[in-house]
Amino acid sequence: MQSSRPSRFAYDLLLPATFFALVTAAIELAIDAVSVLVRHRIIWVSEDAAWMTPVAYLVVFIAMAVGLGAIRAALGRIAPRTALFRWQAVAVRIFAFASMFSLLLPYEQISRYGAVLLALGCGVQSARVATDASGRGATRARNACLGLLALMGIASVTIRALRAIRERSAVASLPAAPTSAPNVLVLILDTVRRSNLSLHGYARRTTPNLDRRAAESTVFDRAISTAPWTLPSHANLFTGQSDVRTHADWRTPMSAEPATLAETFRSRGYLTGGFVGNLLYTSYESGLTRGFDHYEDHVVSRRTLMLHASPFRTRLAKQLSDDRSWHGIKSALRQFDLSPVRVPGYDGRDGESVTDAFLAWERGRGNRPYFAFLNYFDAHDPYSLPPEYATKFGDGKKPVDEYDCAIGYVDHQVGRVLDSLERRGSLDNTIVLITSDHGEQFGEHRLYTHANSLYLPLLEVPLVIRYPSHVPAGRRIETLVTTRDMAATLLKVAGVDSATAATLPGISLSRYWESATPGTPSLVFAELSKRERVNALAGNSNGPMRSILDERFHYIRSGSGGDELYAYRTDSLELTNLAYQSGSADDIGRLKRTLDSAVNVARRH
């Protein structure tokens, strides 16, 4: 007797779709595991990939099965003889092709034509195996599906359970904290440059909350970041070390060697929590989580889920997702660009989510002091803002207008955090440090975004420190300082003993308000490694870059070995390169020697 249509659909189409979806997911997860655990690479996946990847591929392959089922049904009505087709063999070929092609998509070294040929060969061979004379193909597929589902389910539950157990165990093992130890709160305003803050004289009132809190804080007007992009600048801030010691790079997480702020405070009995919006370079993959008992990064969302399947990590999928107009869809399909997007655009935590997560955690911490780190990513393009902020400055259409609107939104979140802590009565017992990891460019030196130069728009960042009992209120300090000294500063202000604090290098900035003669300042230098596939105008297109500032000059050594020298105090836009003007050789030579010496010292630490 003939099987019913639903059972034939399940046997001919749904079963092979499920089988190839799970096999594809299993292979991709295995490749990801090797990349992370063996090669120690950043690959931009969620910690929940063990269940997200198979679910994403199940959506893709079951959608294909439904489409094939609709075609079979339509053909059956039009031409009844098509019911005699071996639909299972057809489906197996199609799904095997899709499986192999999906696995090859991330590898640009393989041409698309080569990937198609390999995938076609896989489809033909898979159909032969699935339709062998023994008739055991369906049984094997069903058993394989059940086994893979069980393994992936166990892995997913185990990862989640281990995460919860690890956090509870870490908190339970904390030593007693010093009596009256202050809380420590670090707020990183990702991609916020100093020059666009009303705190520092910008014409638009972008930071009313920071402006208000500045009267209760010490503000450094010449703070310089150690790098023009996220991972190394965060790593330097958390460790006091330079790039040569943290090893943080484009696909390389921060090294496990240098001690971190979170580890140091945790060793003193502090609860430690991180809440980040930047999923590119501050997620669990970055290495920055070391020492944090509680860390919130990736959210579970439909977009994040689907991006765990490689067909959704292509430029075609991105274009279709970004522009859903009829014109945008036609344009995307016309180009049909299946090249991979190297860094998937997962749903990150917006500022409100970061703030809410921290405040909920802070409320439930009990009586222990805490060290908390918040990263606000909203001032990084593409500036996804609530409607009330999207047109706050200008018409909201120019990039700099959108940027200023985003800074205004981040400032609002900073205000929410500080005001909430004040209402709870804990703000004045909390050391609050507010800064940025790097700035942004809007055409300066014909460059845009960041991570491509060492000009001041990328290096000058805000720096505000508030702690009423130890940090002067309403103080503005013009001295040039480096964010590499943030770790030492927080440990000193928190009263950490000198022996413990010595594990993190740097000189505390407290010397600028504690003494009329603060002594020799720290060297203020920045680094940027070579980057592939970057604009030819970028200084790091041919090699690594370094720069150093003193009270008069900013010296930059480009990746190609060229020199740039700017009198930034009078030439704030760095328009006039003094490097090849007469009389500059002595200054360049002096700054070169100082820079080389600073790098050599950093290597020895």
C-alpha positions in Angstrom: 0.0 0.0 0.0 1.3 3.5 -0.9 2.4 5.7 2.0 0.5 8.9 2.7 1.8 12.1 1.2 2.9 13.5 4.6 4.9 10.4 5.3 6.4 10.4 1.8 7.4 14.1 2.3 9.1 13.2 5.6 10.8 10.1 4.1 11.9 11.6 0.8 12.6 15.2 1.8 12.5 16.0 5.5 14.8 13.2 6.6 17.6 14.0 4.2 17.2 17.7 4.9 17.6 17.1 8.6 20.5 14.8 8.1 22.5 17.1 5.9 21.7 20.1 8.1 23.1 18.4 11.1 26.1 17.0 9.3 26.9 20.5 8.0 26.6 22.0 11.4 28.7 19.3 13.0 31.5 19.8 10.5 31.4 23.6 10.9 31.4 23.3 14.7 34.4 21.0 14.5 36.3 23.5 12.3 35.4 26.3 14.7 36.6 24.2 17.7 40.0 23.7 16.0 40.3 27.4 15.2 39.6 28.5 18.8 41.1 25.7 20.8 44.1 24.8 18.7 44.9 27.8 16.6 43.7 30.3 19.2 41.9 32.5 16.7 39.0 34.9 17.0 36.2 33.6 14.7 33.2 35.7 15.9 30.8 33.1 17.1 28.5 33.0 20.1 29.2 30.7 23.1 25.8 29.2 22.2 27.1 28.1 18.8 26.7 24.4 19.8 22.9 24.8 19.4 22.7 27.9 17.3 24.6 26.5 14.4 22.5 23.3 14.0 19.3 25.3 14.4 20.4 27.8 11.7 21.2 25.0 9.2 18.0 23.2 10.1 16.1 26.3 9.1 18.0 26.6 5.8 17.6 22.9 4.8 14.0 22.4 6.0 13.1 25.5 4.0 14.7 23.9 1.0 12.7 20.7 1.7 9.5 22.6 1.9 10.3 24.3 -1.4 11.0 20.9 -3.1 7.8 19.5 -1.6 5.8 22.4 -3.1 7.5 21.8 -6.5 6.7 18.1 -6.3 3.1 18.7 -5.4 2.7 21.3 -8.3 4.3 19.0 -10.8 2.1 16.1 -9.6 -1.0 18.1 -10.5 0.3 19.3 -13.8 2.1 16.1 -14.9 1.0 13.0 -12.9 3.9 10.9 -14.2 6.4 13.0 -12.3 5.1 11.1 -9.2 7.3 8.2 -10.5 10.5 10.4 -10.1 12.9 9.3 -7.5 12.5 12.4 -5.4 14.6 11.2 -2.5 17.6 10.8 -4.8 17.0 14.3 -6.2 16.7 15.7 -2.7 19.9 14.0 -1.5 21.8 15.5 -4.5 20.5 19.0 -3.8 21.1 18.8 0.0 24.6 17.3 -0.4 25.4 20.1 -2.9 24.1 22.7 -0.5 26.0 21.2 2.4 29.4 21.1 0.7 28.9 24.5 -0.9 28.0 26.0 2.5 31.1 24.6 4.1 33.3 26.0 1.3 31.7 29.5 1.3 34.0 31.0 4.0 37.1 30.1 2.1 37.8 32.7 -0.5 40.9 30.9 -1.6 38.6 28.5 -3.4 37.0 30.0 -6.4 33.2 29.9 -6.6 33.4 27.8 -9.7 35.7 25.3 -7.9 33.3 25.2 -5.0 30.4 24.5 -7.3 32.2 21.6 -8.9 33.3 20.1 -5.6 29.8 20.4 -4.3 28.3 18.8 -7.4 30.6 15.9 -7.0 29.6 15.5 -3.4 25.9 15.6 -4.4 26.4 12.8 -7.0 28.4 10.6 -4.6 25.9 11.2 -1.7 23.0 10.1 -3.8 24.7 6.8 -4.7 25.3 6.0 -1.0 21.8 7.1 0.1 20.1 5.0 -2.5 22.2 1.8 -2.3 20.6 -1.5 -3.1 20.5 -2.6 0.6 17.8 0.1 1.3 19.4 0.9 4.6 20.2 4.5 3.7 17.1 6.0 5.4 17.7 4.0 8.6 21.3 5.1 8.8 20.3 8.7 8.2 17.7 8.6 10.9 20.1 7.1 13.4 22.8 9.6 12.5 20.3 12.4 13.0 19.3 11.2 16.4 22.9 10.7 17.4 23.9 14.2 16.2 20.9 15.8 17.9 21.8 14.1 21.1 25.5 15.1 21.0 24.7 18.8 20.1 22.0 18.9 22.8 24.3 17.5 25.4 27.1 19.9 24.3 24.7 22.9 24.5 23.4 22.0 27.9 26.9 21.3 29.2 28.3 24.6 28.0 25.5 26.5 29.7 25.7 24.5 32.8 29.5 24.8 33.1 29.2 28.6 32.7 26.7 28.8 35.5 28.6 26.4 37.7 31.9 28.3 37.0 30.4 31.6 38.1 28.8 30.2 41.3 32.1 28.5 42.2 34.2 31.6 41.5 32.0 33.7 43.7 31.9 31.2 46.4 35.7 31.0 46.5 36.3 34.7 46.8 38.4 35.8 49.7 37.2 38.4 52.2 37.3 41.9 50.8 39.1 44.7 52.7 36.9 46.7 55.0 35.3 49.7 53.3 36.8 48.8 50.0 35.3 51.1 47.2 33.5 49.8 44.2 35.3 50.3 40.8 33.3 51.1 37.7 35.0 51.5 34.2 32.8 52.9 31.5 34.3 52.6 28.0 32.5 54.8 25.4 33.6 52.8 22.3 34.7 54.9 19.3 34.1 58.3 21.0 36.7 60.9 20.2 37.5 63.8 22.4 36.8 66.6 19.9 33.1 65.8 19.6 32.3 66.1 23.2 30.8 69.3 24.7 32.8 68.2 27.8 35.8 69.4 25.8 34.3 72.5 24.2 32.4 71.0 21.2 29.8 73.4 19.9 27.0 70.8 20.1 25.9 69.8 23.6 26.5 66.1 23.0 27.4 65.2 26.6 25.2 67.0 29.1 25.5 64.2 31.7 29.3 64.2 31.5 29.3 68.0 31.6 27.3 67.9 34.8 29.4 65.2 36.4 32.7 66.9 35.4 32.0 69.4 38.3 32.3 66.4 40.7 35.3 64.9 39.0 38.8 65.3 37.7 39.0 65.7 33.9 42.1 65.0 31.8 41.9 67.2 28.7 44.9 65.5 26.9 44.3 61.8 27.3 45.8 59.7 24.5 44.8 56.1 23.7 47.4 53.4 23.1 45.8 52.2 19.9 43.3 53.3 17.3 41.1 50.3 17.6 39.3 48.2 20.2 41.1 45.1 21.2 44.7 46.3 21.9 43.5 49.6 23.5 41.2 47.6 25.9 44.0 45.1 26.6 46.5 47.9 27.4 44.0 49.6 29.7 43.3 46.4 31.6 46.9 45.3 32.0 49.1 48.5 31.8 51.1 46.6 29.1 51.9 47.5 25.5 50.9 45.5 22.4 54.1 43.5 22.4 53.1 42.0 25.7 49.3 41.5 25.3 49.7 40.1 21.7 46.1 41.3 21.0 45.7 41.6 17.2 43.1 41.3 14.4 42.5 37.6 14.8 44.5 37.0 18.0 42.9 37.3 21.5 44.8 38.9 24.4 47.5 36.7 25.8 46.9 34.8 29.0 50.2 36.0 30.5 49.8 39.6 31.7 47.8 40.1 35.0 44.6 42.1 34.5 42.6 44.5 36.6 39.7 42.0 37.0 42.1 39.3 38.2 43.8 41.8 40.7 40.5 43.0 42.1 39.1 39.5 42.2 42.1 38.4 44.3 41.1 41.0 46.8 37.5 39.7 47.2 35.8 41.8 44.6 32.9 40.6 42.5 33.8 41.1 38.9 31.3 41.7 36.1 31.6 42.7 32.4 28.7 44.0 30.2 29.7 44.7 26.6 28.0 45.9 23.4 31.0 45.4 21.1 30.8 41.8 19.9 33.7 42.2 17.5 36.5 42.6 20.0 35.2 42.6 23.6 33.3 39.3 23.6 34.4 36.2 25.4 36.7 35.4 22.4 38.8 38.5 23.0 40.6 37.3 26.0 39.4 40.4 28.0 37.1 38.2 30.1 40.0 36.9 32.2 39.3 37.6 35.9 35.5 38.3 35.3 33.2 36.0 37.2 30.2 37.3 35.3 30.3 38.4 31.7 27.5 39.3 29.3 28.1 39.7 25.6 26.2 37.9 22.9 22.4 38.1 23.0 20.1 35.3 21.7 18.2 36.7 18.7 16.9 35.6 15.4 19.7 37.5 13.6 22.5 36.1 15.7 21.0 32.6 15.3 20.9 32.8 11.5 24.4 34.2 11.2 25.7 30.9 12.5 25.0 29.4 9.1 27.5 30.4 6.4 25.0 31.3 3.7 23.8 34.1 5.9 27.4 35.4 6.3 27.7 36.4 2.7 27.6 39.8 1.1 24.4 38.8 -0.7 22.7 38.0 2.5 24.0 41.2 4.1 22.8 43.4 1.2 19.4 41.8 1.4 19.2 42.3 5.1 20.5 45.9 5.0 18.3 47.2 2.2 14.9 45.5 1.9 13.5 47.9 -0.6 12.6 46.5 -4.1 15.5 48.4 -5.6 17.9 47.0 -3.0 16.7 43.5 -3.5 17.1 43.7 -7.3 20.5 45.2 -6.9 21.7 42.5 -4.5 20.3 39.7 -6.7 21.9 41.3 -9.8 25.4 41.3 -8.1 24.8 37.9 -6.4 28.0 38.3 -4.3 28.6 35.2 -2.3 31.9 36.3 -0.9 32.0 36.0 2.9 31.6 38.8 5.3 34.7 38.4 7.4 33.1 39.8 10.6 29.4 38.9 11.0 27.1 41.7 12.2 25.5 40.0 15.2 22.9 41.7 17.2 24.9 43.4 19.9 23.7 44.9 23.1 22.6 48.4 22.7 23.3 51.0 25.4 20.0 50.5 27.2 20.6 46.7 27.4 24.2 47.2 28.7 22.9 49.6 31.4 20.0 47.4 32.4 22.2 44.3 32.7 24.7 46.1 34.8 22.1 47.7 37.1 20.4 44.3 37.6 23.7 42.6 38.5 24.8 45.5 40.8 21.5 45.3 42.6 22.0 41.6 43.5 25.6 41.8 44.5 25.0 41.8 48.3 27.6 43.6 50.4 30.7 42.8 48.5 32.6 45.5 46.5 32.7 45.1 42.8 34.8 45.8 39.8 32.6 46.3 36.7 33.4 47.1 33.1 30.8 48.4 30.7 31.4 48.9 26.9 29.0 51.1 25.0 29.1 50.4 21.3 26.4 52.7 20.0 28.8 55.4 18.7 30.3 52.8 16.4 28.7 52.7 12.9 26.1 51.9 11.8 24.5 54.0 14.6 21.3 52.1 15.4 19.6 54.6 17.7 16.1 55.1 19.2 14.0 57.6 17.2 14.3 60.3 19.8 18.1 60.4 19.4 18.4 59.7 15.6 17.8 63.4 14.7 19.0 65.1 17.8 21.8 66.9 15.9 21.5 68.2 12.4 19.2 66.2 10.1 20.7 62.9 11.2 21.8 62.1 7.6 25.4 63.2 7.6 27.8 60.7 9.2 29.1 63.2 11.7 25.4 64.1 12.6 24.7 60.4 13.2 27.9 60.1 15.2 27.0 63.1 17.4 23.5 61.7 17.9 25.0 58.4 19.0 27.4 60.1 21.5 24.3 61.9 22.9 22.6 58.5 23.4 25.7 57.0 25.1 25.9 60.0 27.3 22.3 59.4 28.3 23.2 55.9 29.3 26.1 57.1 31.4 23.7 59.4 33.1 21.3 56.5 33.8 24.1 54.5 35.4 25.4 57.2 37.6 22.0 58.6 38.6 20.8 55.1 39.5 23.9 54.4 41.7 23.3 57.8 43.3 19.7 57.0 44.2 20.9 53.7 45.6 23.4 55.5 47.8 26.5 53.8 46.4 27.8 56.3 43.9 30.1 58.2 46.3 31.7 54.9 47.4 32.4 54.0 43.7 35.5 55.0 41.8 34.1 55.8 38.3 36.5 56.0 35.4 35.0 57.1 32.0 37.1 57.0 28.9 37.1 55.7 25.3 39.1 53.1 23.5 39.7 55.2 20.5 38.2 57.9 18.3 36.9 58.1 14.7 37.8 59.9 11.4 35.4 61.7 9.1 37.7 62.6 6.2 40.8 63.9 8.0 43.8 63.0 5.9 41.3 61.5 3.5 40.6 58.7 5.9 37.4 57.4 7.5 36.5 55.1 10.4 39.5 53.9 12.4 42.2 51.3 12.7 44.0 52.8 9.8 46.2 55.6 11.1 47.6 57.2 14.3 46.3 60.7 13.8 44.9 62.5 16.8 41.2 62.1 15.9 41.8 58.4 16.6 44.0 58.9 19.7 42.5 61.8 21.7 39.9 60.4 24.1 37.9 61.7 27.1 39.1 60.7 30.6 37.0 61.5 33.6 37.6 60.1 37.2 35.1 60.6 40.0 35.6 59.5 43.6 34.7 62.3 46.0 36.8 61.2 49.0 40.0 60.9 47.0 39.7 62.6 43.6 39.3 66.5 43.5 36.1 67.8 42.1 36.0 70.3 39.2 39.7 69.8 38.4 40.9 70.0 34.8 44.4 68.7 34.0 46.1 69.7 30.7 49.1 67.5 31.0 49.5 64.8 28.3 48.6 61.4 29.7 48.3 57.8 28.4 45.4 55.4 28.9 48.1 52.8 29.6 48.2 54.3 33.1 44.6 53.6 33.9 45.2 50.2 35.6 47.8 51.7 37.9 45.5 54.7 38.6 42.5 52.6 39.6 44.6 50.3 41.9 46.2 53.3 43.6 43.0 55.2 44.1 41.3 52.0 45.4 44.0 51.7 48.0 45.5 48.4 46.7 48.8 47.7 48.4 51.9 48.5 46.3 53.1 44.9 46.2 49.8 43.8 44.5 49.6 46.9 42.3 53.2 46.2 41.1 51.9 43.3 39.0 50.4 45.8 36.6 52.9 48.3 35.3 52.2 52.0 34.9 52.3 55.2 37.0 49.1 56.3 38.8 47.6 59.6 37.5 46.8 60.5 41.0 50.2 62.1 41.2 48.7 65.0 39.2 46.3 66.0 42.0 48.3 64.8 45.0 51.6 66.7 44.3 52.6 70.0 42.9 55.6 68.2 41.4 54.2 65.0 39.8 57.6 63.9 38.4 58.5 62.6 35.0 55.4 61.7 32.9 54.8 58.4 31.3 55.8 58.0 27.7 52.7 58.6 25.5 53.0 56.3 22.5 50.6 54.4 20.4 50.9 51.3 18.1 49.0 49.9 15.1 49.8 46.5 13.5 49.8 45.9 9.7 46.3 45.1 8.4 45.4 43.2 5.2 42.7 44.4 2.8 42.9 48.0 4.0 42.7 51.2 2.0 46.0 52.0 0.3 45.9 55.5 2.0 46.0 53.8 5.4 49.3 54.1 7.2 49.3 50.4 8.2 48.6 49.1 4.7 52.3 48.3 4.2 53.5 47.5 7.7 53.0 48.3 11.4 52.9 51.9 12.7 54.0 53.7 15.9 53.7 57.2 17.2 54.8 59.2 20.2 53.8 62.5 21.6 55.6 65.0 23.9 54.4 68.4 25.0 55.3 69.9 21.6 55.2 67.3 18.8 53.5 64.3 17.6 55.8 62.0 15.6 54.4 59.2 13.5 56.4 56.4 11.8 54.2 55.0 9.0 54.1 51.3 7.9 56.2 52.2 4.9 58.9 53.7 7.0 58.0 57.4 6.3 58.2 60.1 9.0 55.5 62.6 10.0 55.9 65.3 12.6 53.2 67.7 13.7 53.2 70.6 16.2 49.8 69.5 17.4 49.5 72.2 20.1 49.2 74.9 17.3 48.2 72.6 14.5 45.4 70.6 16.1 44.2 69.2 12.7 47.8 68.0 11.9 47.7 69.7 8.5 51.4 70.6 8.2 54.0 67.8 8.2 57.2 69.3 9.6 59.2 66.1 9.0 61.0 67.3 5.9 61.3 71.0 6.8 64.7 72.4 7.8 65.4 72.3 11.5 63.2 69.3 12.3 65.9 66.6 12.1 66.9 66.9 15.7 63.4 66.6 17.0 62.7 63.6 14.8 65.9 61.9 15.9 65.1 62.5 19.5 61.5 61.2 19.3 62.6 58.2 17.2 65.1 57.2 19.9 62.6 57.7 22.7 60.0 55.7 20.8 62.4 52.8 20.1 63.5 52.9 23.8 59.8 52.8 24.9 59.1 49.7 22.8 62.2 47.9 24.0 61.3 48.6 27.6 57.8 47.3 27.0 59.1 44.1 25.5 61.2 43.5 28.7 58.3 44.0 31.2 
